[in-house]
Amino acid sequence: MDNLTVFTEFLLMDVTAFRELQVLQAVLFLVIYLGALMGNLVTVTVIVTDTRLHSPMYFILKLIL
């Protein structure tokens, strides 16, 4: 007897039925996304502008971000 579970579909549940809470959630996710984006941009800017950070480790980090 195998212990096997097969999912053939993926169901997204309705998070909330209230429009105001949906907007609040969307704004919250947008703020978190923009914060992460700004953090990455600041990191790349610091690596590019500071000459002490022009080693291969920081060059690869700049490529990844």
Long-range contacts (C-beta under 8 A, 24 or more apart in sequence): 40-65
